[in-house]
Structures are given as C-alpha cells and as structure tokens.
Amino acid sequence: MDVIDLQAERERRDGPDPEHVVTEGGGKWYKFALSYKDDDKQYGLHIWATDFADAERRVRLMRDGLKLDGQVYVSGGF
C-alpha cells in the first residue's frame, strides 16, 4: 500500500514554480512581485526574499531608504 504525504503534495501543487525558487547560502530564496502606480499607469518589479515576512521587511526598508543611485548604461551595445 502506497502512502501519500498530503502536506508535501499540497506544497508541490500550491507552491511556487521551480524557476521562482533559488537555493543559495544554505537557504531558499523566493521571487516576489511588487507594484506601484504613477498617475494611471501601473509598474512592477521583482525582489528575492526568504519568505513573505522577509519580503514585507524588504519593502519597508525600501519605503524608508530607497534612493536613486544613477542611470545604468550598457557598455559595448546590446
């Protein structure tokens, strides 16, 4: 008789796609989507965090301390 681990099956089914999970430094990092509005347009970006609470913490840090460091240029063309 085969036994199914229901918790593992739920995590496999409901969890993030493998391309949005990175194992590095002994832990897992997950990709989170952020968005904001400027007038009537919506913009988005992604960050990596170890869990939802870490993602929320990083967003708070961005609200308090995000700064523009400068424009990025591509050297040597595309």
Backbone as a printed PyTorch tensor [residue, N CA C, xyz], in Angstrom:
tensor([[[  0.8450,  -1.1800,   0.0000],
         [  0.0000,   0.0000,   0.0000],
         [  0.8950,   1.2500,   0.0000]],

        [[  0.6550,   2.1520,  -0.9380],
         [  1.4020,   3.3980,  -1.0220],
         [  0.7870,   4.4430,  -0.1020]],

        [[  1.6430,   5.2020,   0.5670],
         [  1.1870,   6.2700,   1.4530],
         [  1.5570,   7.6020,   0.8010]],

        [[  0.5950,   8.5030,   0.7100],
         [  0.8200,   9.8190,   0.1110],
         [  0.9940,  10.8330,   1.2270]],

        [[  2.0900,  11.6030,   1.1490],
         [  2.3350,  12.6940,   2.0980],
         [  1.5170,  13.8930,   1.6200]],

        [[  0.3550,  14.1170,   2.2340],
         [ -0.5420,  15.1760,   1.7820],
         [  0.0770,  16.5660,   1.8830]],

        [[  0.8570,  16.8280,   2.9400],
         [  1.4870,  18.1450,   3.0730],
         [  2.4830,  18.3830,   1.9390]],

        [[  3.2910,  17.3970,   1.6190],
         [  4.2520,  17.5290,   0.5160],
         [  3.5230,  17.7100,  -0.8100]],

        [[  2.4410,  16.9980,  -0.9910],
         [  1.6530,  17.1250,  -2.2270],
         [  1.0350,  18.5080,  -2.3380]],

        [[  0.5100,  19.0670,  -1.2260],
         [ -0.0380,  20.4280,  -1.2300],
         [  1.0350,  21.4470,  -1.5860]],

        [[  2.2150,  21.3100,  -0.9780],
         [  3.3080,  22.2490,  -1.2600],
         [  3.7370,  22.1610,  -2.7160]],

        [[  3.7830,  20.9540,  -3.2670],
         [  4.1630,  20.7860,  -4.6710],
         [  3.1170,  21.4340,  -5.5720]],

        [[  1.8440,  21.2240,  -5.2570],
         [  0.7550,  21.7380,  -6.0800],
         [  0.5680,  23.2420,  -5.9130]],

        [[  0.6200,  23.7330,  -4.6750],
         [  0.3040,  25.1310,  -4.3800],
         [  1.5300,  26.0270,  -4.2720]],

        [[  2.7030,  25.4420,  -4.2280],
         [  3.9280,  26.2230,  -4.0450],
         [  4.3610,  26.9170,  -5.3210]],

        [[  5.4270,  27.6990,  -5.2260],
         [  5.9180,  28.4250,  -6.3920],
         [  6.5330,  27.4840,  -7.4220]],

        [[  6.5180,  27.9120,  -8.6740],
         [  7.1790,  27.1600,  -9.7310],
         [  8.6780,  27.1200,  -9.4510]],

        [[  9.3330,  26.0290,  -9.8050],
         [ 10.7690,  25.8790,  -9.5070],
         [ 11.6480,  27.0220, -10.0300]],

        [[ 11.2720,  27.6420, -11.1520],
         [ 12.0970,  28.7340, -11.6860],
         [ 12.0210,  29.9960, -10.8330]],

        [[ 11.1250,  30.0140,  -9.8460],
         [ 10.9940,  31.1650,  -8.9510],
         [ 11.5150,  30.8600,  -7.5490]],

        [[ 12.3200,  29.8030,  -7.4440],
         [ 12.9410,  29.4250,  -6.1740],
         [ 14.4190,  29.1680,  -6.4390]],

        [[ 15.2770,  29.7750,  -5.6350],
         [ 16.7220,  29.6030,  -5.7630],
         [ 17.2640,  29.1390,  -4.4160]],

        [[ 18.0950,  28.1100,  -4.4410],
         [ 18.7500,  27.6570,  -3.2220],
         [ 20.1590,  28.2300,  -3.2240]],

        [[ 20.4450,  29.0560,  -2.2190],
         [ 21.7540,  29.7030,  -2.1380],
         [ 22.0830,  29.9920,  -0.6800]],

        [[ 23.3250,  29.8090,  -0.3130],
         [ 23.7660,  30.1120,   1.0440],
         [ 23.0920,  29.2560,   2.0990]],

        [[ 22.7110,  28.0440,   1.7430],
         [ 22.0920,  27.1520,   2.7000],
         [ 20.6050,  27.3620,   2.9150]],

        [[ 19.9950,  28.2710,   2.1550],
         [ 18.5620,  28.5140,   2.3050],
         [ 17.8940,  28.7170,   0.9640]],

        [[ 16.5810,  28.8200,   0.9860],
         [ 15.8180,  29.0380,  -0.2390],
         [ 15.3940,  30.4940,  -0.3450]],

        [[ 15.4400,  31.0140,  -1.5540],
         [ 15.0070,  32.3690,  -1.8670],
         [ 13.8560,  32.2700,  -2.8560]],

        [[ 12.8170,  33.0730,  -2.6140],
         [ 11.6200,  33.0560,  -3.4370],
         [ 11.4400,  34.4030,  -4.1130]],

        [[ 10.9150,  34.3910,  -5.3270],
         [ 10.6840,  35.6110,  -6.0950],
         [  9.3180,  36.1970,  -5.7210]],

        [[  9.2870,  37.4880,  -5.4010],
         [  8.0580,  38.1900,  -5.0510],
         [  7.8430,  39.3480,  -6.0220]],

        [[  6.6040,  39.6070,  -6.3560],
         [  6.2500,  40.7010,  -7.2570],
         [  5.8250,  41.9130,  -6.4410]],

        [[  6.3070,  43.0900,  -6.8440],
         [  5.9160,  44.3680,  -6.2370],
         [  5.3030,  45.2260,  -7.3340]],

        [[  4.4240,  46.1380,  -6.9610],
         [  3.8570,  47.0490,  -7.9490],
         [  3.5680,  48.4010,  -7.3030]],

        [[  3.4850,  49.4030,  -8.1590],
         [  3.1220,  50.7450,  -7.7030],
         [  2.4750,  51.4790,  -8.8650]],

        [[  1.7230,  52.5240,  -8.5360],
         [  1.0500,  53.3210,  -9.5550],
         [  1.6640,  54.7110,  -9.6270]],

        [[  1.7240,  55.2220, -10.8310],
         [  2.1470,  56.5930, -11.0910],
         [  1.1090,  57.1600, -12.0510]],

        [[  0.3060,  58.0670, -11.5590],
         [ -0.8650,  58.5510, -12.2990],
         [ -1.7560,  57.3450, -12.5980]],

        [[ -2.0420,  57.1020, -13.8560],
         [ -2.9260,  55.9950, -14.2080],
         [ -2.1620,  54.7610, -14.6670]],

        [[ -0.8460,  54.7860, -14.5850],
         [ -0.0410,  53.6620, -15.0620],
         [  0.4520,  52.8320, -13.8840]],

        [[  0.4960,  51.5270, -14.0940],
         [  0.9920,  50.6250, -13.0570],
         [  2.3390,  50.0570, -13.5060]],

        [[  3.2810,  49.9950, -12.5780],
         [  4.6160,  49.4780, -12.8350],
         [  4.9080,  48.3460, -11.8580]],

        [[  5.8370,  47.4940, -12.2200],
         [  6.1510,  46.3890, -11.3410],
         [  7.6090,  46.0150, -11.3720]],

        [[  8.0240,  45.2970, -10.3620],
         [  9.3780,  44.7860, -10.2670],
         [  9.3680,  43.5460,  -9.3910]],

        [[ 10.4730,  42.8380,  -9.3800],
         [ 10.5920,  41.6270,  -8.5720],
         [ 11.7230,  41.7750,  -7.5670]],

        [[ 11.5480,  41.1300,  -6.4330],
         [ 12.6300,  41.0240,  -5.4490],
         [ 12.7250,  39.5650,  -5.0170]],

        [[ 13.8470,  39.2140,  -4.4320],
         [ 14.0510,  37.8840,  -3.8700],
         [ 14.0710,  38.0100,  -2.3520]],

        [[ 13.3870,  37.0850,  -1.6740],
         [ 13.3310,  37.0830,  -0.2120],
         [ 13.2040,  35.6390,   0.2680]],

        [[ 13.5010,  35.4280,   1.5390],
         [ 13.4810,  34.0680,   2.0810],
         [ 12.0800,  33.5850,   2.4280]],

        [[ 11.1380,  34.5080,   2.6440],
         [  9.7370,  34.1620,   2.9050],
         [  8.9180,  35.4470,   2.8310]],

        [[  7.6030,  35.3400,   3.0430],
         [  6.7260,  36.5030,   2.9200],
         [  7.0850,  37.6020,   3.9170]],

        [[  7.4010,  37.2120,   5.1530],
         [  7.7640,  38.2100,   6.1710],
         [  9.0430,  38.9430,   5.7720]],

        [[ 10.0050,  38.2270,   5.2050],
         [ 11.2450,  38.8550,   4.7420],
         [ 10.9480,  39.8080,   3.5840]],

        [[ 10.0500,  39.4300,   2.6890],
         [  9.6670,  40.3130,   1.5790],
         [  9.0140,  41.5840,   2.1090]],

        [[  8.1180,  41.4530,   3.0930],
         [  7.4940,  42.6390,   3.6920],
         [  8.5290,  43.5290,   4.3500]],

        [[  9.5010,  42.9290,   5.0370],
         [ 10.5740,  43.6910,   5.6910],
         [ 11.3760,  44.4620,   4.6490]],

        [[ 11.6850,  43.8150,   3.5480],
         [ 12.4590,  44.4750,   2.4890],
         [ 11.6830,  45.6340,   1.8670]],

        [[ 10.3750,  45.4830,   1.7140],
         [  9.5490,  46.5770,   1.1840],
         [  9.5570,  47.7520,   2.1570]],

        [[  9.4500,  47.4730,   3.4640],
         [  9.5360,  48.5530,   4.4640],
         [ 10.8730,  49.2820,   4.3560]],

        [[ 11.9610,  48.5190,   4.2130],
         [ 13.2800,  49.1360,   4.0710],
         [ 13.3460,  50.0090,   2.8220]],

        [[ 12.7240,  49.5480,   1.7500],
         [ 12.7020,  50.3520,   0.5180],
         [ 11.9250,  51.6360,   0.7310]],

        [[ 10.7790,  51.5460,   1.4170],
         [  9.9840,  52.7530,   1.6830],
         [ 10.7890,  53.7730,   2.4830]],

        [[ 11.5670,  53.2900,   3.4300],
         [ 12.3160,  54.1840,   4.3120],
         [ 13.6330,  54.6680,   3.7130]],

        [[ 14.2430,  53.8810,   2.8320],
         [ 15.5910,  54.2500,   2.4290],
         [ 15.9480,  54.1130,   0.9650]],

        [[ 14.9710,  53.8750,   0.0890],
         [ 15.2770,  53.7210,  -1.3300],
         [ 15.7900,  55.0340,  -1.8970]],

        [[ 16.8610,  54.9570,  -2.6800],
         [ 17.3960,  56.1590,  -3.3200],
         [ 17.8350,  55.8320,  -4.7260]],

        [[ 17.8590,  56.8310,  -5.5530],
         [ 18.3010,  56.6880,  -6.9330],
         [ 19.8110,  56.8600,  -6.9790]],

        [[ 20.5230,  55.8160,  -7.4120],
         [ 21.9770,  55.8810,  -7.4830],
         [ 22.4730,  56.3780,  -8.8360]],

        [[ 21.6750,  56.2990,  -9.8610],
         [ 22.0820,  56.7860, -11.1710],
         [ 21.5420,  55.8960, -12.2720]],

        [[ 21.7280,  56.3410, -13.4930],
         [ 21.2680,  55.5990, -14.6620],
         [ 22.2610,  54.4990, -14.9980]],

        [[ 21.7430,  53.3680, -15.4660],
         [ 22.5980,  52.2390, -15.8440],
         [ 22.8110,  52.2900, -17.3520]],

        [[ 24.0600,  52.1410, -17.7540],
         [ 24.4150,  52.1460, -19.1820],
         [ 24.9600,  50.7850, -19.5490]],

        [[ 24.6860,  50.3880, -20.7740],
         [ 25.2210,  49.1390, -21.3030],
         [ 26.4870,  49.4860, -22.0670]],

        [[ 27.5950,  48.8780, -21.6920],
         [ 28.8370,  49.1420, -22.4260],
         [ 28.9790,  48.1220, -23.5480]],

        [[ 29.3430,  48.5750, -24.7230],
         [ 29.5680,  47.6740, -25.8450],
         [ 28.3180,  47.3220, -26.6250]],

        [[ 27.2050,  47.9750, -26.3860],
         [ 25.9960,  47.7160, -27.1510],
         [ 25.1920,  46.5610, -26.6020]],

        [[ 24.2800,  46.0930, -27.4120],
         [ 23.3730,  45.0250, -26.9800],
         [ 23.7900,  43.6980, -27.5290]]])
